Amino acid sequence: MYLQVKIREKNITIVLNNGGEKSGKCDEMLTKGNLECIKGANMTIPQQLSEQLLAALKNVLGDALPEGFEPAVTASQDLRFGDYQSNAAMVLAKQVKTNPRALATQVTEAMSDCAVATLEIAGPGFINFRIRPEYFAARAQAMLTDDRLGVAVTDKPKSLVIDFSAPNVAKPMHVGHIRSTIIGDTLARLARFMGHTVVTDNHIGDWGTQFGMILWGWKNILRAEDLESDPIEALLDVYKKVNTMCKEDDSLLPVCKAELVKLQSGDEENLGIWKRCIEVTKTGLERIYAQLDISFDYWLGESAYNDALAPLVNDLLEKGIARESDGAVCVFSDGYHKPQNDPFLVQKNGEWAAVPAIIRKADGGFLYATTDLATLDYRTEHFNADSIWYVVGAPQEKHFKQIFDIERMRGVTGDFRHVAFGSILGKDRRPFKTRSGDTVSLQDVIDEAVARATKVVEEKSPDMPADEKARVAQIVGVGAIKFAELSQNRMSDYIFDWDKMLSLSGDTAPYLQNSYVRVRSIFRKIDSQEFEIKNITLNEDAEIHLARLLVRYAEVVPSTLDDCRPNLLAAYLYDLARAFHSFYEACPVLKSEGTVRETRLALCELTARVLKQGMGLFGIQMPERM
C-alpha cells in the first residue's frame, strides 16, 4: 500500500503504490498505526503479527527455536478473546520442554511495544491479540486510496487452466450445470484478481456414441422449422425419439452406429452435420452465458484431441504403463500407494481387487480417460500450465484420481486439482426437477429468477422507470442464482429454494445488493465536495467493528482462492453487510459533524467499495437503486 515517505519541515507525505498520496502534519501522520502500515505495506494483519511473533520467539528461545518454524496467527472465532490468536507457545513448549504459559508470558513481554495490538494470555498458553483502534483506522484510511482495497497481488503467480461448465452438444444446459459453471467462473475471476495468468476452457462434449443417433435423426426425422425456432431443443427431441426407436426396433441401432463410423472416418456429409450441431449448440449456450456474464478463452471439446488418442495409448503400452486385458488396453495399479489410497483398487469381500482405468475398449474405441489424458498433455504443453483445475462433480473423484496418477506414472509433474462439488436438491431433498420429472433447464431457472426479481423490484420501487426496472431485475435475479450457489460449501448438497434466494433478508444476494444501495443513498443526499476524508478516528464500538471487518477483506480474498471455497468470501460479505446495518443504526452519519462525520462517511464509502468489489469477484453486479 505504501511506497515511500517524504518529510518537509513539519509536514509529511506518504506516497502510495497506486500513485496517490496522503499528507498532514508530522505529529498527526506519524502515529504508530501509520508507521506499522508503512512497515507492513503488503502484509495482512495475521502476517504482520506472525512476523513480529517470530521475532519475539527468536529473542526468547534463541538457537532452541526450530529452524523454519512459522507461528500461525488466525482470526478469533469469539471477539471476547481478541481479534486474532496464536497457539505457537503451546506448539513450541513441547519441543523445547518448557511450560507453555510461561513461554507465552515471555513472548508477550518481548512484544510489549507492539504498535499493532495489545497481547493477552489465555488458557494453557494461547496468545490473544486485540488490535488497536488507531491501527484499524490507519489500515482503513490506506484502503481509501487503494484500488485493490488492501488485497496484495500474489508473489507466486501461476499459469492456471480452469476447466468448467462443459455441457454436451445437442443438449440444453440444465440446473445441474449451475455448480460447475458458477464456481468455475468465480475461481477464474479470483485467480486473475490475485495476479495469476488464467486460461478458461469449456471442454464441451462434442464427440461420442450419441452422434450416431443424432446424425440418423437429422437425415430422417428432423424438421427444418424446428431447427430454426429452437435448435438445441430440436436436436434433443431428435435424440430422444431415435433412442426410443432403437429400443423398439433392434435393426435401427446398427444403422446409427454406421453413421457414427462414417463420421469418425471423415465422411464429408456427416462432418458437415456434426459441425452444424456444434454451431447451433454453441449459439444457444453463448446466449445463456451472456446472461450470466460468463465467457471462456477456449471451447476445446473432446473432438479436439481425437488425433492424439491412438499415439497416447501406444506410448503407454510401449512404456509398460498400460497393458492388454480381455482385449482392452488398461492401466493397473503400480503399487505406489497404500491399498486404501490407491485409486486402482477397491475392497471386495475383505480383499483388494483391481479397478483399472480403461483407455481403449476391445472394439478399438476410446474413453473419457483417454481424452482427459490427452487434454492434460495439451494444456501442460500448449498453455505451459503450472496448475490445472477441473471443476467437476464429486462422483467423478475416482476418475480424476486415476487420471492424475497415470500422469505420475508417466513422469508428468504438475498441480492437478479436482475441484469437486455436491448436488442441487429440491425441497423434497431429491435432485431438483420439474413436476413432470424432467430436468429443469438452466434457461428456465434464469427466466424464473428474473420474473420473481421483477416482483421484488416492483414492490420496493414502483415508480422506477420500466427500462431501469428490467435491468435491475436481471441483475438481482442472476445475482440471486449465483450467490445461492456460492454461499454454500461446495462439497455439500443444497436445497434450491426460490423464496430464500430472493429474500431481502438473510444470507442472499438481494440482501447484499440492498445493503449497497442503502450505502450509496447516503452519498446521494450530500454534495460530493463535502466528502473529504482527512483523518479516520474510531471511537464507537460499532465503528471499530465495521473497520475490523473492512480490514479483513485483504485476508479473506486470498484464502478463498487457496481453498477454492467461494463460501468463505460470501460469508464475509454477509457479515460485513450485517455489521454495516448495526453501525448505521448506532452511529448517525449525516447528522454527525467534524472528524466523526468524516470517519463515518469513510466507513460507508469503504463498505460500498468492498461489497461491490467482493460481489464483482462472483460476477454479481450491484445496482445503484432497487
Phi, psi and omega per residue, in radians:
M1 nan -0.818 -3.121
Y2 -1.756 2.451 -3.082
L3 -1.851 -0.838 -3.133
Q4 -2.791 2.913 -3.124
V5 -2.159 2.306 3.099
K6 -2.034 2.257 3.131
I7 -2.107 2.189 3.084
R8 -2.288 2.032 -3.089
E9 0.912 -2.022 -3.078
K10 -1.795 0.153 -3.136
N11 -1.953 2.635 3.140
I12 -2.299 2.458 3.066
T13 -2.155 2.193 3.077
I14 -1.780 2.025 -3.095
V15 -1.586 2.267 -3.088
L16 -1.619 2.742 -3.086
N17 -1.266 -0.152 3.053
N18 -1.671 0.160 3.108
G19 1.658 -0.227 3.124
G20 -1.344 2.984 -3.134
E21 -2.445 2.738 2.952
K22 -2.367 2.263 -3.018
S23 -2.221 2.819 3.086
G24 3.007 -3.108 3.102
K25 -1.242 2.617 -3.057
C26 -1.000 -0.762 -3.072
D27 -1.190 -0.357 3.107
E28 -1.545 -0.679 -3.027
M29 -1.465 -0.563 -3.086
L30 -1.500 0.907 3.022
T31 -1.376 2.843 3.102
K32 -1.020 -0.681 -3.109
G33 -1.075 -0.832 -3.139
N34 -1.134 -0.697 3.131
L35 -1.097 -0.706 3.124
E36 -1.186 -0.610 3.072
C37 -1.074 -0.722 -3.134
I38 -1.117 -0.740 -3.118
K39 -1.206 -0.587 -3.096
G40 -1.960 0.843 -2.977
A41 -0.897 -0.809 -3.049
N42 -1.940 0.429 3.138
M43 -1.898 2.583 2.938
T44 -1.394 2.947 3.129
I45 -1.058 -0.806 3.099
P46 -1.012 -0.637 3.121
Q47 -1.163 -0.735 3.105
Q48 -1.090 -0.813 -3.124
L49 -1.131 -0.669 3.115
S50 -1.098 -0.725 3.134
E51 -1.114 -0.771 -3.140
Q52 -1.219 -0.622 3.099
L53 -1.148 -0.686 3.111
L54 -1.105 -0.721 3.111
A55 -1.083 -0.713 3.126
A56 -1.154 -0.710 3.117
L57 -1.114 -0.690 3.084
K58 -1.105 -0.681 3.137
N59 -1.133 -0.690 -3.087
V60 -1.408 -0.781 -3.013
L61 -1.675 -0.390 -3.128
G62 1.037 -2.273 -3.094
D63 -1.213 -0.232 -3.141
A64 -1.298 -0.260 3.124
L65 -1.223 2.146 -3.137
P66 -0.997 2.390 -3.138
E67 -1.108 2.348 3.108
G68 1.456 0.038 -3.119
F69 -1.194 2.311 3.086
E70 -2.194 2.000 -3.110
P71 -1.219 2.261 3.121
A72 -1.459 2.342 3.051
V73 -2.179 2.114 -3.083
T74 -2.161 2.745 3.107
A75 -1.162 2.411 3.127
S76 -1.270 2.468 3.078
Q77 -1.378 -0.399 -3.124
D78 -2.217 1.995 -3.068
L79 -1.150 -0.229 3.079
R80 -1.122 -0.384 -3.125
F81 -1.835 0.378 3.107
G82 1.771 -3.116 -3.106
D83 -1.531 -0.633 -3.116
Y84 -2.416 2.828 3.110
Q85 -2.608 2.788 3.116
S86 -2.458 2.469 3.061
N87 -1.829 0.366 -3.059
A88 -1.000 -0.721 -3.123
A89 -1.117 -0.650 3.139
M90 -1.212 -0.681 3.128
V91 -1.161 -0.771 -3.065
L92 -1.332 -0.530 -3.069
A93 -0.985 -0.676 3.133
K94 -1.136 -0.668 -3.065
Q95 -1.301 -0.634 -3.103
V96 -1.731 0.069 3.052
K97 1.001 1.046 3.074
T98 -2.452 2.998 3.129
N99 -1.321 2.213 -3.074
P100 -1.086 -0.687 3.141
R101 -1.196 -0.639 3.091
A102 -1.127 -0.720 3.111
L103 -1.130 -0.732 3.110
A104 -1.056 -0.650 3.124
T105 -1.127 -0.761 3.125
Q106 -1.106 -0.694 -3.119
V107 -1.171 -0.778 -3.138
T108 -1.119 -0.605 3.086
E109 -1.156 -0.642 3.125
A110 -1.229 -0.349 3.136
M111 -1.885 0.396 -3.053
S112 -1.103 -0.397 -3.134
D113 -1.695 0.291 -3.127
C114 -1.069 2.128 -3.123
A115 -1.451 -0.249 -3.085
V116 -1.430 -0.725 -2.993
A117 -2.643 2.816 2.906
T118 -1.647 2.607 -3.037
L119 -2.002 2.491 3.089
E120 -2.369 2.696 3.081
I121 -1.894 2.364 -3.121
A122 -2.283 2.550 3.052
G123 0.998 -2.434 -3.061
P124 -1.354 -0.061 3.133
G125 2.651 0.280 3.024
F126 -1.149 2.462 3.026
I127 -1.880 2.038 -3.136
N128 -1.760 2.437 3.134
F129 -2.013 2.168 3.064
R130 -1.922 1.906 -3.025
I131 -1.167 2.397 3.140
R132 -1.240 2.378 3.137
P133 -0.947 -0.657 -3.123
E134 -1.181 -0.459 3.088
Y135 -1.307 -0.735 3.024
F136 -0.984 -0.722 -3.120
A137 -1.101 -0.765 3.140
A138 -1.118 -0.732 3.109
R139 -1.111 -0.770 3.140
A140 -1.093 -0.724 -3.136
Q141 -1.134 -0.633 3.095
A142 -1.141 -0.624 3.140
M143 -1.104 -0.522 -3.111
L144 -1.070 -0.487 -3.098
T145 -1.931 0.343 -3.115
D146 -2.152 2.017 -3.133
D147 -1.062 -0.450 -3.123
R148 -1.594 -0.001 3.078
L149 0.954 0.689 3.041
G150 1.591 -0.151 -3.111
V151 -1.412 2.035 -3.115
A152 -1.389 2.553 3.030
V153 -1.250 2.481 -3.110
T154 -1.047 2.527 3.075
D155 -1.625 0.066 3.090
K156 -2.277 1.174 -3.096
P157 -1.153 2.504 3.135
K158 -2.107 2.802 2.946
S159 -1.692 1.962 -2.935
L160 -2.103 2.265 3.022
V161 -1.872 2.237 3.115
I162 -2.065 2.108 -3.136
D163 -1.768 2.019 3.137
F164 -2.633 2.905 -3.138
S165 1.361 -1.359 2.985
A166 0.867 1.002 3.051
P167 -1.309 3.004 3.118
N168 -1.681 2.556 3.076
V169 -1.181 2.532 3.109
A170 1.236 0.278 3.056
K171 -2.368 2.410 3.117
P172 -1.251 2.635 3.042
M173 -1.200 2.483 -3.119
H174 -2.148 -3.116 -3.051
V175 -1.038 -0.489 3.129
G176 -1.133 -0.315 3.122
H177 -1.454 -0.146 -3.085
I178 -1.016 -0.827 -2.984
R179 -1.138 -0.923 -3.134
S180 -1.058 -0.776 -3.054
T181 -1.128 -0.825 -3.046
I182 -1.375 -0.712 3.094
I183 -1.115 -0.796 -3.116
G184 -1.061 -0.782 3.130
D185 -1.100 -0.708 3.135
T186 -1.127 -0.760 3.115
L187 -1.094 -0.643 3.099
A188 -1.133 -0.757 3.119
R189 -1.099 -0.781 3.138
L190 -1.096 -0.770 -3.104
A191 -1.118 -0.740 3.109
R192 -1.121 -0.730 3.135
F193 -1.077 -0.608 -3.122
M194 -1.406 -0.077 3.040
G195 1.799 0.159 3.095
H196 -1.462 2.679 3.005
T197 -1.527 2.084 -2.987
V198 -2.080 2.350 2.981
V199 -2.044 2.166 3.076
T200 -1.804 2.325 -3.046
D201 -2.282 2.164 3.094
N202 -1.660 1.694 -3.032
H203 -1.460 1.269 -3.030
I204 -1.182 2.626 3.090
G205 -1.471 1.549 -3.051
D206 -1.995 0.414 -3.109
W207 -2.707 2.419 3.129
G208 2.687 3.098 -3.034
T209 -1.126 -0.437 -3.106
Q210 -1.122 -0.383 -3.095
F211 -1.221 -0.414 3.060
G212 -1.073 -0.770 3.121
M213 -1.193 -0.709 -3.123
I214 -1.140 -0.713 3.141
L215 -1.093 -0.798 3.129
W216 -1.135 -0.728 3.137
G217 -1.135 -0.657 3.111
W218 -1.033 -0.762 -3.067
K219 -1.331 -0.443 -2.950
N220 -2.030 -0.552 -3.053
I221 -2.254 -0.157 -3.115
L222 -1.235 2.308 3.081
R223 -1.680 2.314 -3.086
A224 -1.017 -0.675 -3.107
E225 -1.158 -0.572 3.098
D226 -1.189 -0.681 3.140
L227 -1.136 -0.591 3.139
E228 -1.260 -0.734 -3.030
S229 -1.316 -0.771 -3.129
D230 -2.666 1.491 -2.981
P231 -1.053 -0.734 -3.087
I232 -1.175 -0.774 3.110
E233 -1.116 -0.628 3.120
A234 -1.124 -0.746 3.134
L235 -1.189 -0.673 3.095
L236 -1.109 -0.740 3.131
D237 -1.085 -0.704 3.097
V238 -1.081 -0.811 -3.125
Y239 -1.052 -0.786 3.137
K240 -1.083 -0.764 -3.118
K241 -1.126 -0.789 -3.119
V242 -1.168 -0.666 3.106
N243 -1.043 -0.744 3.100
T244 -1.145 -0.744 -3.138
M245 -1.088 -0.655 3.139
C246 -1.151 -0.598 3.120
K247 -1.236 -0.536 -3.115
E248 -1.501 -0.434 -3.085
D249 -2.319 1.786 -3.075
D250 -1.057 -0.419 -3.076
S251 -1.309 -0.287 -3.082
L252 -1.382 -0.575 -3.076
L253 -1.041 -0.783 3.085
P254 -1.065 -0.567 3.113
V255 -1.141 -0.744 3.122
C256 -1.140 -0.696 3.110
K257 -1.113 -0.606 3.106
A258 -1.131 -0.644 3.090
E259 -1.129 -0.667 3.115
L260 -1.150 -0.737 3.119
V261 -1.077 -0.710 3.099
K262 -1.075 -0.704 3.103
L263 -1.091 -0.839 -3.103
Q264 -1.167 -0.394 3.128
S265 -1.549 -0.034 3.077
G266 1.605 0.348 3.097
D267 -0.964 2.242 -3.013
E268 -1.101 -0.774 -3.117
E269 -1.125 -0.828 -3.109
N270 -1.174 -0.629 3.063
L271 -1.096 -0.677 3.120
G272 -1.108 -0.763 3.118
I273 -1.137 -0.748 3.134
W274 -1.049 -0.787 3.126
K275 -1.120 -0.647 3.102
R276 -1.142 -0.678 3.085
C277 -1.056 -0.773 3.133
I278 -1.119 -0.739 -3.098
E279 -1.071 -0.859 -3.087
V280 -1.242 -0.585 3.098
T281 -1.142 -0.787 -3.116
K282 -1.096 -0.665 3.103
T283 -1.067 -0.761 3.121
G284 -1.175 -0.698 3.138
L285 -1.150 -0.740 -3.122
E286 -1.112 -0.517 3.083
R287 -1.122 -0.718 3.110
I288 -1.231 -0.788 3.134
Y289 -1.041 -0.637 3.131
A290 -1.107 -0.691 3.109
Q291 -1.139 -0.555 3.135
L292 -1.554 -0.020 -3.096
D293 1.001 0.856 -3.132
I294 -2.215 2.380 3.115
S295 -2.438 2.906 -3.111
F296 -2.245 2.606 3.048
D297 -1.348 -0.603 -3.107
Y298 -2.464 2.642 2.992
W299 -2.125 1.173 -3.116
L300 -1.603 1.676 -3.108
G301 -1.363 -3.085 -3.116
E302 -1.010 -0.609 -3.076
S303 -1.136 -0.386 -3.101
A304 -1.110 -0.298 -3.024
Y305 -1.967 0.171 -3.080
N306 -0.945 -0.784 -3.064
D307 -1.197 -0.329 -3.090
A308 -1.564 -0.189 -2.976
L309 -1.231 -0.864 -3.127
A310 -1.083 -0.832 3.097
P311 -1.053 -0.609 3.133
L312 -1.113 -0.810 3.127
V313 -1.092 -0.760 3.129
N314 -1.068 -0.702 3.136
D315 -1.106 -0.752 3.141
L316 -1.144 -0.609 3.089
L317 -1.195 -0.784 -3.125
E318 -1.088 -0.634 -3.115
K319 -1.464 -0.054 3.123
G320 1.353 0.186 3.116
I321 -1.366 -0.581 3.115
A322 -2.036 2.746 3.079
R323 -2.632 2.808 -3.139
E324 -1.343 2.502 3.097
S325 -2.604 1.982 -3.106
D326 0.948 0.674 3.095
G327 1.546 -0.353 3.124
A328 -1.615 2.809 3.055
V329 -1.808 2.166 -3.018
C330 -2.304 2.746 2.987
V331 -1.942 2.193 3.134
F332 -1.884 2.997 3.099
S333 -1.058 2.472 3.062
D334 -1.821 0.173 3.092
G335 1.341 0.170 -3.100
Y336 -1.157 -0.670 -3.076
H337 -1.724 2.808 2.921
K338 -1.148 2.584 -3.054
P339 -0.899 -0.711 -3.094
Q340 -1.202 -0.271 3.128
N341 -1.924 0.094 -3.048
D342 -1.583 2.068 -3.110
P343 -1.233 -0.156 -3.128
F344 -1.749 0.175 3.133
L345 -2.263 2.622 3.055
V346 -2.478 2.537 -3.103
Q347 -1.526 2.209 3.117
K348 -2.352 2.169 3.124
N349 0.907 0.706 3.076
G350 1.410 0.040 3.134
E351 -2.192 2.735 3.138
W352 -1.540 2.124 -3.129
A353 -1.934 2.612 -3.112
A354 -1.301 2.391 2.995
V355 -2.230 1.432 -3.041
P356 -1.263 2.806 3.002
A357 -1.620 2.078 -3.133
I358 -1.500 2.160 -3.121
I359 -1.954 -0.178 2.962
R360 -2.659 2.184 -3.118
K361 -1.256 2.906 -3.136
A362 -1.080 -0.491 3.134
D363 -1.504 0.096 3.098
G364 1.625 -0.080 -3.139
G365 -1.353 2.694 3.133
F366 -1.793 2.859 -3.074
L367 -2.159 -3.135 3.132
Y368 -1.000 -0.657 -3.114
A369 -1.042 -0.735 -3.139
T370 -1.115 -0.822 -3.127
T371 -1.100 -0.718 -3.113
D372 -1.166 -0.608 3.073
L373 -1.154 -0.749 3.110
A374 -1.129 -0.635 3.124
T375 -1.142 -0.746 3.094
L376 -1.049 -0.752 3.109
D377 -1.016 -0.844 -3.089
Y378 -1.087 -0.805 -3.085
R379 -1.166 -0.653 3.124
T380 -1.160 -0.741 -3.064
E381 -1.471 -0.838 -3.030
H382 -1.297 -0.718 -3.112
F383 -1.693 0.002 -3.070
N384 0.863 0.787 -3.017
A385 -1.280 2.239 2.987
D386 -1.397 -0.560 -3.033
S387 -2.488 2.411 3.127
I388 -2.258 2.117 -3.102
W389 -1.953 2.334 3.079
Y390 -1.941 1.954 3.126
V391 -1.608 1.564 -2.987
V392 -2.411 2.609 -3.078
G393 -0.966 2.679 -3.096
A394 -1.005 -0.557 -3.139
P395 -1.045 -0.299 -3.140
Q396 -1.595 0.218 -3.064
E397 -1.006 -0.840 -3.094
K398 -1.126 -0.674 3.118
H399 -0.994 -0.859 -3.089
F400 -1.245 -0.562 3.065
K401 -1.083 -0.700 3.105
Q402 -1.155 -0.770 -3.125
I403 -1.074 -0.822 -3.119
F404 -1.155 -0.572 -3.141
D405 -1.286 -0.585 3.059
I406 -1.118 -0.660 3.079
E407 -1.070 -0.690 3.078
R408 -1.057 -0.773 3.126
M409 -1.049 -0.584 -3.115
R410 -1.417 -0.133 -3.124
G411 1.465 0.257 3.118
V412 -1.530 2.077 -3.129
T413 -1.805 2.595 3.122
G414 2.922 2.887 3.100
D415 -1.603 1.655 3.125
F416 -1.790 2.203 -3.032
R417 -2.316 2.297 3.012
H418 -1.691 1.886 3.100
V419 -1.553 1.636 -3.008
A420 -1.502 2.857 3.093
F421 -2.697 2.813 -3.127
G422 -1.511 -2.756 -3.035
S423 -1.899 2.796 3.016
I424 -1.723 2.221 -3.062
L425 -2.022 2.730 2.992
G426 -1.447 3.129 -3.121
K427 -1.131 -0.317 3.088
D428 -1.490 0.114 3.131
R429 1.128 0.417 3.016
R430 -1.966 2.878 3.122
P431 -0.855 2.328 -3.045
F432 -1.146 2.028 -3.122
K433 -2.443 2.970 3.083
T434 -1.297 2.981 3.134
R435 -1.073 -0.519 -3.137
S436 -1.409 -0.087 3.115
G437 1.661 -0.005 3.121
D438 -1.389 2.698 3.057
T439 -1.198 2.368 -3.106
V440 -1.303 2.240 3.138
S441 -1.292 2.595 -3.132
L442 -1.144 -0.608 3.101
Q443 -1.093 -0.698 3.104
D444 -1.121 -0.648 3.106
V445 -1.096 -0.801 3.138
I446 -1.111 -0.791 -3.132
D447 -1.063 -0.745 -3.131
E448 -1.154 -0.715 -3.139
A449 -1.100 -0.749 -3.139
V450 -1.179 -0.692 3.126
A451 -1.103 -0.767 3.123
R452 -1.198 -0.654 3.108
A453 -1.143 -0.578 3.102
T454 -1.047 -0.710 3.111
K455 -1.132 -0.700 3.112
V456 -1.080 -0.805 -3.122
V457 -1.157 -0.716 3.137
E458 -1.102 -0.674 3.119
E459 -1.205 -0.631 -3.078
K460 -1.453 -0.648 -3.089
S461 -2.394 1.265 -3.094
P462 -1.099 -0.428 -3.093
D463 -1.564 0.011 -3.132
M464 -1.164 2.378 3.103
P465 -0.939 2.561 -3.031
A466 -1.014 -0.737 -3.105
D467 -1.177 -0.668 3.108
E468 -1.213 -0.654 3.128
K469 -1.073 -0.724 3.137
A470 -1.151 -0.725 -3.137
R471 -1.144 -0.780 -3.137
V472 -1.140 -0.697 3.127
A473 -1.078 -0.674 3.099
Q474 -1.106 -0.794 3.141
I475 -1.091 -0.780 -3.104
V476 -1.211 -0.767 -3.112
G477 -1.106 -0.868 3.141
V478 -1.157 -0.700 3.110
G479 -1.050 -0.670 -3.141
A480 -1.098 -0.745 3.121
I481 -1.083 -0.837 -3.081
K482 -1.122 -0.827 -3.056
F483 -1.207 -0.610 3.089
A484 -1.036 -0.624 3.085
E485 -1.286 -0.875 -2.968
L486 -1.319 -0.309 3.129
S487 -1.419 -0.117 3.136
Q488 -1.603 2.603 2.906
N489 -1.094 2.164 -2.986
R490 -1.102 -0.379 -3.130
M491 -1.472 -0.166 -3.124
S492 -1.620 2.593 2.937
D493 -1.304 2.621 3.062
Y494 -2.448 2.693 -3.092
I495 -1.561 2.239 3.128
F496 -1.414 1.885 -3.025
D497 -2.191 1.844 -3.099
W498 -0.987 -0.849 -3.049
D499 -1.068 -0.712 -3.124
K500 -1.200 -0.789 -3.032
M501 -1.215 -0.390 -3.129
L502 -1.837 0.186 3.133
S503 -1.256 2.543 3.093
L504 -1.491 0.064 3.053
S505 -2.269 2.725 -3.139
G506 1.566 -3.012 -3.022
D507 -1.421 1.283 -3.070
T508 -2.389 2.821 3.074
A509 -1.116 -0.785 3.129
P510 -1.018 -0.604 3.104
Y511 -1.127 -0.783 3.135
L512 -1.206 -0.679 3.100
Q513 -1.129 -0.702 3.110
N514 -1.153 -0.605 3.081
S515 -1.103 -0.749 3.111
Y516 -1.096 -0.783 3.131
V517 -1.042 -0.696 -3.141
R518 -1.108 -0.709 3.099
V519 -1.121 -0.833 -3.090
R520 -1.117 -0.506 3.134
S521 -1.124 -0.475 3.106
I522 -1.088 -0.749 -3.059
F523 -1.360 -0.322 3.044
R524 -1.273 -0.273 -3.112
K525 -1.589 -0.096 -3.119
I526 -2.185 2.779 3.037
D527 -1.256 2.324 -3.105
S528 -1.012 -0.476 3.136
Q529 -1.214 -0.335 3.119
E530 -1.269 -0.369 -3.044
F531 -1.521 1.568 3.103
E532 -2.345 1.983 -3.081
I533 -1.684 1.955 3.091
K534 -1.675 -0.578 -3.081
N535 -2.782 2.445 3.057
I536 -1.858 2.182 3.115
T537 -2.244 2.108 -3.076
L538 -1.766 2.209 -3.131
N539 -2.208 -0.851 -3.081
E540 -1.350 2.597 -3.136
D541 -1.009 -0.700 -3.120
A542 -1.160 -0.611 3.073
E543 -1.140 -0.816 -3.108
I544 -1.096 -0.748 -3.100
H545 -1.172 -0.684 3.113
L546 -1.140 -0.741 3.095
A547 -1.096 -0.665 3.122
R548 -1.000 -0.819 -3.124
L549 -1.234 -0.673 3.118
L550 -1.035 -0.760 -3.114
V551 -1.165 -0.514 -3.112
R552 -1.259 -0.197 3.113
Y553 -0.949 -0.692 -3.120
A554 -1.134 -0.385 3.119
E555 -1.530 -0.648 -2.989
V556 -1.270 -0.736 -3.055
V557 -1.047 -0.884 3.122
P558 -1.089 -0.680 -3.115
S559 -1.187 -0.537 3.094
T560 -1.073 -0.734 3.136
L561 -1.307 -0.685 -3.116
D562 -0.987 -0.709 -3.093
D563 -1.699 0.012 -3.055
C564 0.886 0.814 -3.080
R565 -2.241 1.454 3.128
P566 -0.987 -0.409 -3.123
N567 -1.117 -0.398 3.078
L568 -1.122 -0.789 3.120
L569 -1.220 -0.674 3.123
A570 -1.064 -0.782 3.132
A571 -1.126 -0.687 3.107
Y572 -1.083 -0.815 -3.115
L573 -1.100 -0.642 3.081
Y574 -1.141 -0.782 3.103
D575 -1.075 -0.666 3.123
L576 -1.116 -0.789 3.130
A577 -1.080 -0.712 3.106
R578 -1.124 -0.731 3.133
A579 -1.112 -0.656 3.113
F580 -1.119 -0.763 -3.127
H581 -1.106 -0.669 3.082
S582 -1.143 -0.737 3.093
F583 -1.076 -0.788 -3.086
Y584 -1.097 -0.633 3.117
E585 -1.276 -0.625 -3.040
A586 -1.554 -0.419 -2.996
C587 -2.231 1.695 3.084
P588 -0.955 2.350 -3.088
V589 -1.682 -1.087 -3.036
L590 -1.280 -0.395 3.130
K591 -1.478 -0.192 3.125
S592 -1.421 2.987 -3.068
E593 -2.387 2.873 3.012
G594 1.023 -2.433 -3.102
T595 -1.078 -0.595 3.125
V596 -1.085 -0.761 3.136
R597 -1.152 -0.748 3.110
E598 -1.023 -0.817 -3.125
T599 -1.052 -0.817 -3.065
R600 -1.223 -0.612 3.053
L601 -1.155 -0.676 3.118
A602 -1.105 -0.746 3.118
L603 -1.123 -0.657 3.079
C604 -1.129 -0.801 -3.130
E605 -1.066 -0.787 -3.141
L606 -1.146 -0.661 3.105
T607 -1.051 -0.797 3.135
A608 -1.075 -0.762 -3.110
R609 -1.135 -0.764 -3.123
V610 -1.166 -0.757 3.105
L611 -1.052 -0.762 -3.104
K612 -1.187 -0.795 -3.126
Q613 -1.214 -0.728 3.140
G614 -1.090 -0.806 3.101
M615 -1.188 -0.546 3.087
G616 -1.096 -0.548 3.081
L617 -1.198 -0.285 3.016
F618 -1.621 -0.061 -3.048
G619 1.326 0.443 3.138
I620 -1.908 2.197 3.131
Q621 -1.463 2.754 3.112
M622 -2.062 1.989 3.126
P623 -1.252 2.660 3.088
E624 -1.373 -0.412 3.094
R625 -2.434 2.694 3.077
M626 -2.354 nan nan
